[in-house]
Amino acid sequence: MAWRRSLRFLILCGIIFLQSAGGETAPPAPQLIFEADASLERELPRLRAAGENVLAQSVSQVGLSDPGSPIRVILAPETSPLAAGVAPWISGYAYGNVGVVVLLVDRVPRYPAGSLAEVLRHEVAHVLIDRAAGGAAVPRWFHEG
């Protein structure tokens, strides 16, 4: 059973390599649907502006020609239930199987890149990797590497 997972993973890597080497036009960026607490709405224009080019590149890098259904992006304050129980060093997380990204905006200055747009790119990449894997398990090192 483990060999099948390894084989699927190697095939996925091969597809990603072949598609990235093809010199094709970039696929469209995924559509993002933003939700924000009233106190965080000021962040939305900057995220929308930063998103499209970087995210289109992410779609291509994971080997997708179509980013799939819209991705829901929730901007949550530290006081939100979405932040409760999440380790304090985590500034965002994704549920790839349902296409949801949560950004814990108050924690972003502690993120290595210190940029909300960078955290968005990172978390959307998790969703796209899961979509490219087609439901197959993806090793954590691949997601975070």
DSSP file (Angstrom, degrees, kcal/mol; ACC not computed):
  #  RESIDUE AA STRUCTURE BP1 BP2  ACC     N-H-->O    O-->H-N    N-H-->O    O-->H-N    TCO  KAPPA ALPHA  PHI   PSI    X-CA   Y-CA   Z-CA
    1    1 A M     >        0   0    0      0, 0.0     4,-1.5     0, 0.0     3,-0.3   0.000 360.0 360.0 360.0 -40.2    0.0    0.0    0.0
    2    2 A A  H  >  +     0   0    0      1,-0.2     4,-2.3     2,-0.2     5,-0.2   0.853 360.0  57.9 -65.3 -33.4    2.8    2.4    0.8
    3    3 A W  H  > S+     0   0    0      1,-0.2     4,-2.4     2,-0.2    -1,-0.2   0.846 102.6  54.4 -67.1 -31.3    4.4    1.8   -2.5
    4    4 A R  H  > S+     0   0    0     -3,-0.3     4,-2.7     2,-0.2    -1,-0.2   0.913 108.4  48.3 -66.9 -41.4    1.2    2.9   -4.3
    5    5 A R  H  X S+     0   0    0     -4,-1.5     4,-2.4     2,-0.2    -2,-0.2   0.921 112.4  49.1 -62.6 -43.0    1.3    6.2   -2.4
    6    6 A S  H  X S+     0   0    0     -4,-2.3     4,-2.5     1,-0.2    -2,-0.2   0.905 110.9  50.1 -63.0 -41.1    5.0    6.6   -3.3
    7    7 A L  H  X S+     0   0    0     -4,-2.4     4,-2.4     2,-0.2    -2,-0.2   0.926 110.5  49.1 -63.6 -44.9    4.2    5.9   -6.9
    8    8 A R  H  X S+     0   0    0     -4,-2.7     4,-2.5     1,-0.2    -1,-0.2   0.905 111.6  50.2 -60.4 -40.9    1.4    8.4   -7.0
    9    9 A F  H  X S+     0   0    0     -4,-2.4     4,-2.4     2,-0.2    -2,-0.2   0.919 110.3  48.9 -64.7 -43.3    3.6   11.0   -5.4
   10   10 A L  H  X S+     0   0    0     -4,-2.5     4,-2.3     2,-0.2    -1,-0.2   0.881 111.0  50.7 -64.5 -37.8    6.4   10.4   -8.0
   11   11 A I  H  X S+     0   0    0     -4,-2.4     4,-2.5     2,-0.2    -1,-0.2   0.927 109.5  50.8 -64.1 -44.3    3.9   10.7  -10.8
   12   12 A L  H  X S+     0   0    0     -4,-2.5     4,-2.5     1,-0.2    -2,-0.2   0.924 110.4  49.3 -58.3 -45.5    2.6   14.0   -9.4
   13   13 A C  H  X S+     0   0    0     -4,-2.4     4,-2.4     1,-0.2    -1,-0.2   0.900 110.7  50.9 -61.0 -40.9    6.2   15.3   -9.2
   14   14 A G  H  X S+     0   0    0     -4,-2.3     4,-2.7     2,-0.2    -1,-0.2   0.897 109.6  49.5 -64.1 -41.1    6.8   14.2  -12.8
   15   15 A I  H  X S+     0   0    0     -4,-2.5     4,-2.6     2,-0.2     5,-0.3   0.928 111.0  49.8 -62.9 -45.0    3.7   16.0  -14.0
   16   16 A I  H  X S+     0   0    0     -4,-2.5     4,-2.1     1,-0.2    -2,-0.2   0.925 112.4  47.9 -60.0 -44.4    4.7   19.1  -12.1
   17   17 A F  H  X S+     0   0    0     -4,-2.4     4,-1.5     1,-0.2    -2,-0.2   0.938 113.1  47.1 -62.1 -47.9    8.2   19.0  -13.7
   18   18 A L  H  X S+     0   0    0     -4,-2.7     4,-0.5     1,-0.2    -2,-0.2   0.896 113.9  47.2 -64.0 -40.7    6.9   18.4  -17.2
   19   19 A Q  H >< S+     0   0    0     -4,-2.6     3,-0.6     1,-0.2     5,-0.5   0.865 111.3  50.5 -70.9 -34.2    4.3   21.2  -17.0
   20   20 A S  H 3< S+     0   0    0     -4,-2.1     3,-0.4    -5,-0.3    -1,-0.2   0.778 111.3  49.5 -73.8 -23.8    6.8   23.7  -15.6
   21   21 A A  H 3< S+     0   0    0     -4,-1.5    -1,-0.2     1,-0.2    -2,-0.2   0.536  90.4  84.5 -88.2  -7.1    9.3   22.9  -18.4
   22   22 A G  S << S-     0   0    0     -3,-0.6    -1,-0.2    -4,-0.5    -2,-0.1   0.653  86.1-136.3 -75.3 -16.5    6.7   23.3  -21.1
   23   23 A G        +     0   0    0     -3,-0.4    -3,-0.1    -4,-0.3    -1,-0.1   0.752  48.7 155.7  68.1  23.0    6.9   27.0  -21.6
   24   24 A E        -     0   0    0     -5,-0.5    -1,-0.2     1,-0.1     2,-0.1  -0.271  52.6 -84.8 -76.1 166.4    3.2   27.3  -21.8
   25   25 A T        -     0   0    0      1,-0.1    -1,-0.1    -2,-0.0    -2,-0.0  -0.416  57.3 -93.2 -68.5 151.0    1.2   30.4  -20.9
   26   26 A A        -     0   0    0     -2,-0.1    -1,-0.1     1,-0.1    31,-0.1  -0.371  39.2-119.3 -67.5 140.0    0.5   30.7  -17.2
   27   27 A P        -     0   0    0      0, 0.0    33,-0.2     0, 0.0    32,-0.1  -0.289  42.9 -83.2 -70.2 165.1   -2.9   29.4  -16.0
   28   28 A P        -     0   0    0      0, 0.0     3,-0.1     0, 0.0    25,-0.0  -0.310  46.5-104.7 -68.1 154.5   -5.3   31.8  -14.5
   29   29 A A        -     0   0    0      1,-0.1    27,-0.1    -3,-0.1     2,-0.1  -0.437  44.6 -96.3 -71.0 152.3   -5.0   32.7  -10.8
   30   30 A P        -     0   0    0      0, 0.0     2,-0.4     0, 0.0    -1,-0.1  -0.414  39.3-109.3 -67.8 147.5   -7.5   31.1   -8.5
   31   31 A Q        -     0   0    0     37,-0.4    40,-3.0    -2,-0.1     2,-0.5  -0.653  35.1-154.5 -76.3 130.8  -10.6   33.1   -7.7
   32   32 A L  E     -a   71   0A   0     -2,-0.4     2,-0.6    38,-0.2    40,-0.2  -0.916   9.1-159.6-110.8 133.0  -10.4   34.2   -4.1
   33   33 A I  E     -a   72   0A   0     38,-2.7    40,-2.9    -2,-0.5     2,-0.3  -0.946  19.7-153.0-110.8 112.2  -13.5   35.1   -2.0
   34   34 A F  E     -a   73   0A   0     -2,-0.6     2,-0.4    38,-0.2    40,-0.2  -0.642  17.1-178.6 -92.6 141.1  -12.5   37.2    0.9
   35   35 A E  E     +a   74   0A   0     38,-2.5    40,-3.1    -2,-0.3     2,-0.4  -0.998  12.8 176.4-131.1 135.2  -14.2   37.5    4.3
   36   36 A A  E     -a   75   0A   0     -2,-0.4    40,-0.1    38,-0.2     5,-0.1  -0.999  35.1-111.9-143.2 143.7  -12.9   39.8    6.9
   37   37 A D    >>  -     0   0    0     38,-1.2     3,-2.5    -2,-0.4     4,-0.6  -0.401  45.5-107.9 -59.7 147.6  -13.9   41.0   10.4
   38   38 A A  G >4 S+     0   0    0      1,-0.3     3,-0.8     2,-0.2     4,-0.3   0.836 120.5  58.4 -52.7 -35.0  -14.8   44.7   10.2
   39   39 A S  G 34 S+     0   0    0      1,-0.2    -1,-0.3     2,-0.1     3,-0.1   0.634 110.0  43.6 -71.3 -12.2  -11.6   45.6   11.9
   40   40 A L  G X4 S+     0   0    0     -3,-2.5     3,-2.1    35,-0.1     4,-0.4   0.386  77.6 102.0-113.9   1.7   -9.6   43.9    9.2
   41   41 A E  G X<  +     0   0    0     -3,-0.8     3,-1.4    -4,-0.6    -1,-0.1   0.768  70.0  73.0 -59.1 -25.0  -11.4   45.1    6.0
   42   42 A R  G 3  S+     0   0    0     -4,-0.3     4,-0.4     1,-0.3    -1,-0.3   0.735  92.1  58.0 -60.8 -22.0   -8.6   47.7    5.5
   43   43 A E  G <> S+     0   0    0     -3,-2.1     4,-1.9     1,-0.2    -1,-0.3   0.687  85.5  81.6 -81.0 -19.5   -6.3   44.8    4.5
   44   44 A L  H <> S+     0   0    0     -3,-1.4     4,-2.7    -4,-0.4     5,-0.3   0.895  86.2  51.0 -62.1 -47.2   -8.5   43.6    1.6
   45   45 A P  H  > S+     0   0    0      0, 0.0     4,-2.2     0, 0.0    -1,-0.2   0.913 111.8  48.9 -58.5 -40.7   -7.5   46.0   -1.2
   46   46 A R  H  > S+     0   0    0     -4,-0.4     4,-2.1     2,-0.2    -2,-0.2   0.904 112.8  47.5 -64.7 -41.3   -3.8   45.2   -0.6
   47   47 A L  H  X S+     0   0    0     -4,-1.9     4,-1.8     2,-0.2    -1,-0.2   0.914 111.3  50.2 -67.4 -42.2   -4.4   41.5   -0.7
   48   48 A R  H  X S+     0   0    0     -4,-2.7     4,-0.8     1,-0.2    -2,-0.2   0.917 113.3  46.6 -61.7 -42.2   -6.6   41.6   -3.8
   49   49 A A  H  < S+     0   0    0     -4,-2.2     4,-0.3    -5,-0.3    -1,-0.2   0.887 115.9  44.2 -67.3 -39.5   -3.9   43.7   -5.6
   50   50 A A  H  X S+     0   0    0     -4,-2.1     4,-0.8    -5,-0.2    -1,-0.2   0.764 104.8  67.5 -76.1 -25.2   -1.0   41.4   -4.5
   51   51 A G  H  X S+     0   0    0     -4,-1.8     4,-2.8    -5,-0.2     5,-0.3   0.876  80.9  64.0 -69.6 -45.9   -2.7   38.2   -5.2
   52   52 A E  H  X S+     0   0    0     -4,-0.8     4,-2.1     1,-0.2     5,-0.2   0.881 105.8  37.2 -60.4 -53.1   -3.3   37.7   -8.9
   53   53 A N  H  > S+     0   0    0     -4,-0.3     4,-1.7     1,-0.2    -1,-0.2   0.930 120.8  45.9 -64.8 -45.1    0.2   37.5  -10.5
   54   54 A V  H  X S+     0   0    0     -4,-0.8     4,-1.7     1,-0.2    -1,-0.2   0.904 114.1  48.6 -64.8 -41.2    1.7   35.6   -7.6
   55   55 A L  H  X S+     0   0    0     -4,-2.8     4,-2.0     2,-0.2    -1,-0.2   0.850 106.0  55.9 -72.5 -33.1   -1.1   33.1   -7.3
   56   56 A A  H  X S+     0   0    0     -4,-2.1     4,-1.8    -5,-0.3    -1,-0.2   0.903 107.7  50.9 -61.9 -39.2   -1.2   32.4  -11.1
   57   57 A Q  H  X S+     0   0    0     -4,-1.7     4,-2.5     1,-0.2    -2,-0.2   0.888 107.1  53.6 -64.0 -38.8    2.5   31.4  -10.7
   58   58 A S  H  X S+     0   0    0     -4,-1.7     4,-1.6     2,-0.2    -2,-0.2   0.890 105.3  53.8 -63.3 -39.4    1.6   29.1   -7.8
   59   59 A V  H  <>S+     0   0    0     -4,-2.0     5,-2.1     1,-0.2     4,-0.4   0.937 112.0  44.9 -59.7 -46.8   -1.0   27.4  -10.0
   60   60 A S  H ><5S+     0   0    0     -4,-1.8     3,-1.3     1,-0.2    -2,-0.2   0.899 108.4  57.2 -63.7 -42.4    1.6   26.7  -12.6
   61   61 A Q  H 3<5S+     0   0    0     -4,-2.5    -1,-0.2     1,-0.3    -2,-0.2   0.816 106.6  48.3 -63.4 -31.6    4.2   25.6  -10.1
   62   62 A V  T 3<5S-     0   0    0     -4,-1.6    -1,-0.3    -3,-0.2    -2,-0.2   0.483 119.9-108.3 -89.3  -0.7    2.0   22.8   -8.7
   63   63 A G  T < 5 +     0   0    0     -3,-1.3     2,-0.4    -4,-0.4    -3,-0.2   0.672  69.8 139.5  90.3  17.3    1.1   21.6  -12.2
   64   64 A L      < -     0   0    0     -5,-2.1    -1,-0.3    -6,-0.2    -2,-0.1  -0.746  36.3-170.2 -94.5 142.0   -2.5   22.7  -12.5
   65   65 A S  S    S+     0   0    0     -2,-0.4    -1,-0.1     1,-0.3    -5,-0.1   0.608  86.9  36.7 -96.7 -17.5   -3.9   24.1  -15.7
   66   66 A D  S    S-     0   0    0    -39,-0.1    -1,-0.3    -7,-0.1     3,-0.1  -0.995  72.6-148.2-133.7 125.8   -7.1   25.1  -13.9
   67   67 A P        -     0   0    0      0, 0.0     2,-0.1     0, 0.0    64,-0.1   0.618  40.8-139.7 -72.1  -9.9   -7.0   26.3  -10.3
   68   68 A G        -     0   0    0     63,-0.0   -37,-0.4   -38,-0.0     3,-0.1  -0.421  48.6  -5.0  86.9-163.2  -10.4   24.9   -9.6
   69   69 A S  S    S-     0   0    0      1,-0.1   -38,-0.0    -2,-0.1    -3,-0.0  -0.135  91.8 -73.6 -66.0 161.6  -13.3   26.3   -7.6
   70   70 A P        -     0   0    0      0, 0.0     2,-0.5     0, 0.0   -38,-0.2  -0.155  44.5-130.3 -56.0 149.9  -12.9   29.6   -5.7
   71   71 A I  E     -a   32   0A   0    -40,-3.0   -38,-2.7    -3,-0.1     2,-0.5  -0.908  14.2-136.2-105.7 127.1  -10.9   29.6   -2.5
   72   72 A R  E     -ab  33 100A   0     27,-2.5    29,-3.0    -2,-0.5     2,-0.5  -0.727  18.9-165.4 -85.0 124.3  -12.5   31.2    0.5
   73   73 A V  E     -ab  34 101A   0    -40,-2.9   -38,-2.5    -2,-0.5     2,-0.5  -0.956   1.2-165.6-116.1 119.0  -10.0   33.4    2.4
   74   74 A I  E     -ab  35 102A   0     27,-3.1    29,-3.1    -2,-0.5     2,-0.7  -0.914   8.6-154.9-108.8 122.4  -11.0   34.4    5.9
   75   75 A L  E     -ab  36 103A   0    -40,-3.1   -38,-1.2    -2,-0.5    29,-0.2  -0.870  23.5-173.7 -93.9 117.2   -9.1   37.2    7.7
   76   76 A A  E     - b   0 104A   0     27,-2.9    29,-0.9    -2,-0.7    30,-0.5  -0.916  18.3-134.5-120.0 137.3   -9.5   36.6   11.4
   77   77 A P    >   -     0   0    0      0, 0.0     3,-1.9     0, 0.0     6,-0.3  -0.371  35.7-102.0 -79.4 167.3   -8.4   38.7   14.4
   78   78 A E  T 3  S+     0   0    0      1,-0.3     5,-0.1    -2,-0.1    26,-0.0   0.778 121.8  58.6 -59.3 -28.0   -6.6   37.3   17.4
   79   79 A T  T 3  S+     0   0    0      4,-0.1    -1,-0.3     3,-0.1     5,-0.0   0.498  84.8 108.9 -81.9  -3.7   -9.9   37.4   19.3
   80   80 A S  S X> S-     0   0    0     -3,-1.9     3,-1.7     1,-0.1     4,-0.9  -0.390  79.1-124.1 -73.9 148.2  -11.7   35.1   16.8
   81   81 A P  T 34 S+     0   0    0      0, 0.0    -1,-0.1     0, 0.0     3,-0.1   0.771 111.9  68.0 -58.3 -24.4  -12.6   31.5   17.5
   82   82 A L  T 34 S+     0   0    0      1,-0.2    -4,-0.1    -5,-0.1    -6,-0.1   0.714 102.2  45.0 -68.9 -19.4  -10.5   30.7   14.4
   83   83 A A  T X4 S+     0   0    0     -3,-1.7     3,-1.7    -6,-0.3    -1,-0.2   0.665  89.9 104.4 -93.8 -20.7   -7.4   31.8   16.3
   84   84 A A  T 3< S+     0   0    0     -4,-0.9     3,-0.1     1,-0.3    -5,-0.0  -0.382  90.3  10.6 -65.3 135.0   -8.3   29.9   19.5
   85   85 A G  T 3  S+     0   0    0      1,-0.3     2,-0.5    -2,-0.1    -1,-0.3   0.460  97.1 122.3  78.8   0.2   -6.3   26.8   20.1
   86   86 A V  S <  S-     0   0    0     -3,-1.7    -1,-0.3     1,-0.1     4,-0.0  -0.832  75.4-100.8 -97.1 131.4   -3.9   27.6   17.3
   87   87 A A    >   -     0   0    0     -2,-0.5     3,-2.0     1,-0.2    -1,-0.1  -0.156  31.2-120.7 -49.8 140.1   -0.2   27.8   18.3
   88   88 A P  T 3  S+     0   0    0      0, 0.0    -1,-0.2     0, 0.0    -2,-0.0   0.679 109.2  59.7 -63.6 -18.0    0.8   31.4   18.6
   89   89 A W  T 3  S+     0   0    0      2,-0.0     2,-0.5    22,-0.0    -2,-0.1   0.527  84.1  95.5 -86.8  -5.1    3.6   31.1   16.0
   90   90 A I    <   +     0   0    0     -3,-2.0     3,-0.1     1,-0.1    17,-0.1  -0.763  45.2 176.6 -89.3 123.9    1.1   30.1   13.3
   91   91 A S        +     0   0    0     -2,-0.5    13,-2.2     1,-0.3     2,-0.3   0.411  66.9   2.7-106.9   0.1   -0.1   33.1   11.2
   92   92 A G  E     -C  103   0A   0     11,-0.3     2,-0.3    15,-0.1    -1,-0.3  -0.943  57.6-170.9-173.8 157.6   -2.3   31.2    8.8
   93   93 A Y  E     -C  102   0A   0      9,-2.2     9,-3.2    -2,-0.3     2,-0.4  -0.980  11.1-143.5-153.4 163.0   -3.6   27.7    7.9
   94   94 A A  E     -C  101   0A   0     -2,-0.3     2,-0.7     7,-0.2     7,-0.2  -0.964  14.0-151.8-133.6 145.9   -5.5   26.0    5.1
   95   95 A Y  E >>> -C  100   0A   0      5,-3.2     5,-1.7    -2,-0.4     3,-1.3  -0.853  22.9-177.6-109.2  88.8   -8.1   23.3    4.7
   96   96 A G  T 345S+     0   0    0     -2,-0.7     3,-0.4     1,-0.3    -1,-0.1   0.825  74.0  62.5 -60.4 -34.6   -7.1   22.1    1.3
   97   97 A N  T 345S+     0   0    0      1,-0.2    -1,-0.3    -3,-0.1    30,-0.0   0.746 117.3  28.6 -66.9 -22.7   -9.8   19.6    1.0
   98   98 A V  T <45S-     0   0    0     -3,-1.3    -1,-0.2     2,-0.1    -2,-0.2   0.362 109.4-114.8-118.2   2.7  -12.5   22.3    1.2
   99   99 A G  T  <5 +     0   0    0     -4,-1.0   -27,-2.5    -3,-0.4     2,-0.4   0.909  64.9 141.1  68.6  43.8  -10.6   25.2   -0.3
  100  100 A V  E   < -bC  72  95A   0     -5,-1.7    -5,-3.2   -29,-0.2     2,-0.4  -0.970  29.6-171.3-123.1 135.2  -10.5   27.4    2.8
  101  101 A V  E     -bC  73  94A   0    -29,-3.0   -27,-3.1    -2,-0.4     2,-0.5  -0.979   5.9-160.7-121.9 135.2   -7.6   29.6    4.0
  102  102 A V  E     -bC  74  93A   0     -9,-3.2    -9,-2.2    -2,-0.4     2,-0.5  -0.977   3.6-164.3-117.1 125.0   -7.5   31.4    7.4
  103  103 A L  E     -bC  75  92A   0    -29,-3.1   -27,-2.9    -2,-0.5     2,-1.3  -0.944  11.0-153.3-109.8 122.0   -5.2   34.3    7.9
  104  104 A L  E >>  -b   76   0A   0    -13,-2.2     3,-2.0    -2,-0.5     4,-0.5  -0.722  17.0-171.4 -93.7  86.4   -4.5   35.4   11.5
  105  105 A V  G >4 S+     0   0    0     -2,-1.3     3,-1.2   -29,-0.9    -1,-0.2   0.795  75.3  59.3 -55.8 -40.4   -3.7   38.9   10.6
  106  106 A D  G 34 S+     0   0    0    -30,-0.5    -1,-0.3     1,-0.3     4,-0.1   0.714 106.6  50.4 -64.7 -18.9   -2.4   40.0   14.0
  107  107 A R  G X4 S+     0   0    0     -3,-2.0     3,-1.9     1,-0.2     4,-0.5   0.568  81.7  94.1 -94.5 -10.4    0.3   37.4   13.9
  108  108 A V  G X< S+     0   0    0     -3,-1.2     3,-2.0    -4,-0.5     6,-0.3   0.838  73.2  64.7 -57.9 -38.9    1.7   38.2   10.5
  109  109 A P  G 3  S+     0   0    0      0, 0.0    -1,-0.3     0, 0.0    -2,-0.1   0.774 102.3  52.9 -57.0 -21.2    4.5   40.5   11.7
  110  110 A R  G <  S+     0   0    0     -3,-1.9    -2,-0.2    -4,-0.1    -3,-0.1   0.620  86.2 103.7 -86.4 -13.0    6.0   37.4   13.4
  111  111 A Y  S X  S-     0   0    0     -3,-2.0     3,-0.7    -4,-0.5   -21,-0.1  -0.418  86.8-114.3 -67.2 143.8    5.9   35.4   10.2
  112  112 A P  T 3  S+     0   0    0      0, 0.0    -1,-0.1     0, 0.0    -4,-0.0   0.853 117.0  39.7 -50.7 -40.5    9.3   35.0    8.6
  113  113 A A  T 3  S-     0   0    0      2,-0.1     3,-0.1    -5,-0.0    -2,-0.0   0.730  94.7-147.0 -83.3 -20.3    8.4   37.1    5.6
  114  114 A G    <   +     0   0    0     -3,-0.7     2,-0.4    -6,-0.3     3,-0.1   0.696  57.9 116.9  66.3  19.7    6.4   39.6    7.6
  115  115 A S     >  -     0   0    0      1,-0.1     4,-2.0    -7,-0.1    -1,-0.2  -0.975  60.1-150.7-126.9 129.6    3.9   40.1    4.8
  116  116 A L  H  > S+     0   0    0     -2,-0.4     4,-2.5     1,-0.2     5,-0.1   0.883 102.8  55.3 -62.5 -37.9    0.2   39.3    4.7
  117  117 A A  H  > S+     0   0    0      1,-0.2     4,-2.4     2,-0.2    -1,-0.2   0.874 106.8  50.6 -62.9 -36.9    0.5   38.8    0.9
  118  118 A E  H  > S+     0   0    0      2,-0.2     4,-2.4     1,-0.2    -1,-0.2   0.891 109.8  49.2 -68.9 -39.4    3.3   36.2    1.5
  119  119 A V  H  X S+     0   0    0     -4,-2.0     4,-2.6     2,-0.2     5,-0.2   0.912 110.7  51.7 -64.9 -41.2    1.2   34.3    4.1
  120  120 A L  H  X S+     0   0    0     -4,-2.5     4,-2.8     2,-0.2     5,-0.3   0.947 110.4  48.1 -58.3 -49.2   -1.7   34.3    1.6
  121  121 A R  H  X S+     0   0    0     -4,-2.4     4,-2.0     1,-0.2    -2,-0.2   0.918 112.5  49.4 -57.8 -45.0    0.5   32.9   -1.2
  122  122 A H  H  X S+     0   0    0     -4,-2.4     4,-1.1     1,-0.2    -1,-0.2   0.923 114.4  43.1 -61.7 -46.6    1.8   30.2    1.2
  123  123 A E  H  X S+     0   0    0     -4,-2.6     4,-1.3     1,-0.2     3,-0.2   0.881 112.1  52.2 -72.4 -37.8   -1.6   29.1    2.4
  124  124 A V  H  X S+     0   0    0     -4,-2.8     4,-2.5    -5,-0.2    -1,-0.2   0.871 103.4  60.7 -63.7 -34.9   -3.2   29.2   -1.0
  125  125 A A  H  X S+     0   0    0     -4,-2.0     4,-2.8    -5,-0.3    -1,-0.2   0.874  99.4  56.0 -59.0 -37.0   -0.3   27.0   -2.2
  126  126 A H  H  X S+     0   0    0     -4,-1.1     4,-2.2    -3,-0.2    -1,-0.2   0.929 108.5  46.9 -60.0 -44.6   -1.5   24.3    0.3
  127  127 A V  H  X S+     0   0    0     -4,-1.3     4,-2.1     1,-0.2    -2,-0.2   0.930 113.8  48.0 -62.5 -45.2   -4.9   24.3   -1.3
  128  128 A L  H  X S+     0   0    0     -4,-2.5     4,-2.7     2,-0.2    -2,-0.2   0.878 109.2  52.7 -66.5 -38.1   -3.5   24.1   -4.8
  129  129 A I  H  X S+     0   0    0     -4,-2.8     4,-2.0     2,-0.2    -1,-0.2   0.927 109.5  49.5 -62.1 -44.2   -1.1   21.3   -3.8
  130  130 A D  H  X>S+     0   0    0     -4,-2.2     5,-1.2     1,-0.2     4,-0.5   0.897 111.7  48.9 -61.7 -39.3   -4.0   19.3   -2.4
  131  131 A R  H ><5S+     0   0    0     -4,-2.1     3,-1.0     1,-0.2    -2,-0.2   0.910 110.1  50.8 -66.5 -41.4   -6.0   19.9   -5.6
  132  132 A A  H 3<5S+     0   0    0     -4,-2.7    -1,-0.2     1,-0.3    -2,-0.2   0.840 106.3  56.0 -64.4 -32.2   -3.0   18.8   -7.8
  133  133 A A  H ><5S-     0   0    0     -4,-2.0     3,-1.6    -5,-0.2    -1,-0.3   0.603 102.0-137.5 -76.9 -10.7   -2.7   15.6   -5.7
  134  134 A G  T <<5S-     0   0    0     -3,-1.0    -3,-0.2    -4,-0.5    -2,-0.1   0.829  70.4 -44.8  60.8  34.0   -6.3   14.8   -6.5
  135  135 A G  T 3 <S+     0   0    0     -5,-1.2    -1,-0.3     1,-0.3     2,-0.1   0.298 105.2 131.7  93.7 -10.3   -7.1   13.7   -2.9
  136  136 A A    <   -     0   0    0     -3,-1.6    -1,-0.3    -6,-0.2     2,-0.1  -0.448  68.5 -96.1 -73.1 150.1   -3.9   11.6   -2.5
  137  137 A A        -     0   0    0     -2,-0.1    -1,-0.1    -3,-0.1  -128,-0.0  -0.430  37.5-156.0 -66.1 137.7   -2.0   12.2    0.7
  138  138 A V        -     0   0    0     -2,-0.1     5,-0.1    -3,-0.1    -8,-0.0  -0.970  23.1-111.0-117.1 129.8    0.9   14.6    0.3
  139  139 A P    >>  -     0   0    0      0, 0.0     4,-1.7     0, 0.0     3,-0.8  -0.257  21.9-124.3 -59.9 145.5    3.9   14.5    2.7
  140  140 A R  H 3> S+     0   0    0      1,-0.3     4,-2.8     2,-0.2     5,-0.3   0.863 110.4  59.7 -58.7 -38.1    4.2   17.4    5.1
  141  141 A W  H 3> S+     0   0    0      1,-0.2     4,-1.3     2,-0.2    -1,-0.3   0.834 104.9  50.5 -62.6 -30.2    7.7   18.1    3.9
  142  142 A F  H <4 S+     0   0    0     -3,-0.8    -1,-0.2     2,-0.2    -2,-0.2   0.913 111.9  46.9 -72.4 -42.5    6.4   18.7    0.4
  143  143 A H  H  < S+     0   0    0     -4,-1.7    -2,-0.2     1,-0.2    -1,-0.2   0.915 124.0  32.1 -62.5 -43.7    3.7   21.0    1.6
  144  144 A E  H  <        0   0    0     -4,-2.8    -1,-0.2     1,-0.2    -2,-0.2   0.560 360.0 360.0 -95.0  -9.2    6.1   23.1    3.8
  145  145 A G     <        0   0    0     -4,-1.3    -1,-0.2    -5,-0.3    -2,-0.1   0.474 360.0 360.0 -81.1 360.0    9.2   22.7    1.7
